[in-house]
């Protein structure tokens, strides 16, 4: 009996870890590390927004990654290469078409991995994921960060 009382007292002192109010707001897979201070819209412009690919004049897949407002153009926007997909899904940013294209996990009928002639580093991919979470569900599963800029 003493052991039970001691265990109960110890558990009471240590407390419970608590619970998440909305565990569905957190990704099933952990985010890749973002160890760099990367301006994601600038990264997308530099790596993808040239006039041969996703520039503003005649963008491939009708996706302009050069002009301001990159996030706003992709959020809930239909993916022209893959039916029934959105470029950035605000409810599931980790599984957005943008992330599939960057990771190369898109269905075979939905185009090639991006960018096509180079590879983003793990850290760059992690920073893009972080940017998506900050702009959509928020880092802690709370509301999105309001002051992340217009892009």
C-alpha positions as CSV (number, residue, x, y, z in Angstrom):
1,X,0.0,0.0,0.0
2,X,2.9,2.3,0.8
3,X,4.3,1.8,-2.6
4,X,1.1,2.8,-4.3
5,X,0.8,5.9,-2.2
6,X,4.4,6.8,-2.9
7,X,3.9,6.3,-6.6
8,X,0.7,8.4,-6.5
9,X,2.5,11.2,-4.6
10,X,5.4,11.2,-6.9
11,X,3.2,11.3,-10.0
12,X,1.3,14.2,-8.4
13,X,4.5,16.2,-7.8
14,X,5.8,15.6,-11.3
15,X,2.5,16.5,-12.9
16,X,1.1,15.5,-16.2
17,X,2.6,16.6,-19.5
18,X,-0.7,18.1,-20.5
19,X,-2.5,17.6,-23.8
20,X,-2.8,19.4,-27.1
21,X,-5.9,21.4,-27.7
22,X,-5.9,20.5,-31.4
23,X,-3.3,17.8,-32.2
24,X,-4.4,17.7,-35.9
25,X,-2.7,21.1,-36.4
26,X,0.7,19.4,-36.1
27,X,2.3,17.6,-39.0
28,X,2.5,13.8,-38.9
29,X,6.1,14.0,-40.1
30,X,8.5,16.3,-38.3
31,X,9.6,19.3,-40.3
32,X,13.1,19.3,-41.9
33,X,15.6,21.5,-40.2
34,X,15.8,25.1,-41.2
35,X,19.2,26.2,-39.8
36,X,19.6,29.1,-42.2
37,X,18.1,32.5,-42.2
38,X,16.5,32.2,-45.6
39,X,14.1,34.6,-47.2
40,X,11.9,32.0,-48.9
41,X,10.3,34.3,-51.6
42,X,13.8,35.5,-52.5
43,X,15.0,31.9,-52.7
44,X,12.1,30.9,-55.0
45,X,12.8,34.0,-57.2
46,X,16.5,33.2,-57.4
47,X,16.2,29.4,-58.0
48,X,12.9,29.2,-59.9
49,X,11.8,32.7,-61.0
50,X,13.9,33.3,-64.0
51,X,12.3,34.0,-67.4
52,X,13.0,30.4,-68.6
53,X,10.9,28.9,-65.9
54,X,8.6,30.6,-63.5
55,X,9.3,34.2,-64.4
56,X,6.6,36.9,-64.6
57,X,6.4,37.2,-68.4
58,X,5.3,33.7,-69.4
59,X,5.6,31.5,-66.4
60,X,5.7,27.7,-66.7
61,X,2.6,26.0,-65.3
62,X,1.1,29.5,-65.0
63,X,3.1,29.9,-61.8
64,X,4.9,33.3,-61.4
65,X,7.6,33.0,-58.7
66,X,9.2,36.3,-59.6
67,X,6.6,39.0,-58.8
68,X,5.6,40.0,-55.2
69,X,2.8,38.0,-53.6
70,X,4.2,34.5,-54.2
71,X,2.4,32.9,-51.2
72,X,-0.9,34.6,-52.0
73,X,-0.8,33.3,-55.6
74,X,-0.2,29.8,-54.5
75,X,-2.5,29.4,-51.4
76,X,-5.6,27.4,-52.4
77,X,-4.6,27.8,-56.1
78,X,-5.2,24.8,-58.3
79,X,-2.1,23.0,-59.5
80,X,-2.3,23.2,-63.3
81,X,-0.2,20.0,-63.7
82,X,-2.2,17.8,-61.2
83,X,-6.0,17.7,-61.1
84,X,-7.7,18.1,-57.7
85,X,-4.5,19.4,-56.0
86,X,-3.7,22.9,-54.7
87,X,-0.3,24.4,-54.7
88,X,-0.4,25.4,-51.0
89,X,-3.0,23.7,-48.9
90,X,-3.5,25.9,-45.8
91,X,-4.9,23.0,-43.8
92,X,-2.1,20.6,-44.7
93,X,0.9,22.7,-45.8
94,X,3.4,19.8,-45.4
95,X,1.5,17.8,-48.1
96,X,0.9,20.7,-50.5
97,X,1.6,20.2,-54.1
98,X,4.5,22.7,-53.8
99,X,6.2,20.4,-51.2
100,X,5.6,17.3,-53.3
101,X,7.2,19.0,-56.3
102,X,10.2,20.0,-54.3
103,X,10.6,16.6,-52.6
104,X,9.9,14.7,-55.8
105,X,7.0,12.8,-54.3
106,X,4.3,14.1,-56.7
107,X,2.4,11.4,-58.7
108,X,4.3,10.5,-62.0
109,X,1.6,12.1,-64.1
110,X,2.0,15.5,-62.3
111,X,5.3,16.7,-63.8
112,X,8.9,16.6,-62.7
113,X,10.6,17.4,-59.5
114,X,11.4,21.1,-59.1
115,X,13.8,22.7,-59.6
116,X,14.7,20.5,-62.6
117,X,18.4,21.3,-63.1
118,X,19.5,21.6,-59.5
119,X,18.6,20.3,-56.1
120,X,17.5,22.3,-53.1
121,X,19.4,21.5,-50.0
122,X,17.7,19.8,-47.0
123,X,18.0,23.1,-45.1
124,X,16.4,25.1,-48.0
125,X,13.5,22.5,-48.1
126,X,13.2,22.8,-44.3
127,X,13.0,26.6,-44.5
128,X,10.3,26.4,-47.2
129,X,8.3,24.1,-44.9
130,X,8.8,26.4,-42.0
131,X,7.7,29.4,-44.2
132,X,4.5,27.4,-45.2
133,X,3.7,26.6,-41.6
134,X,4.3,30.2,-40.4
135,X,2.0,31.5,-43.2
136,X,-0.8,28.9,-42.7
137,X,-1.3,27.0,-39.4
138,X,1.4,28.8,-37.3
139,X,4.4,27.1,-35.8
140,X,2.7,26.0,-32.6
141,X,-0.5,25.0,-34.3
142,X,-2.1,28.3,-33.4
143,X,-3.1,31.1,-35.8
144,X,-0.8,32.0,-38.6
145,X,1.9,34.6,-37.9
146,X,0.4,37.9,-39.1
147,X,3.5,39.8,-39.7
148,X,5.4,37.5,-42.1
149,X,5.4,40.1,-44.9
150,X,3.3,40.2,-48.1
151,X,5.1,37.4,-49.9
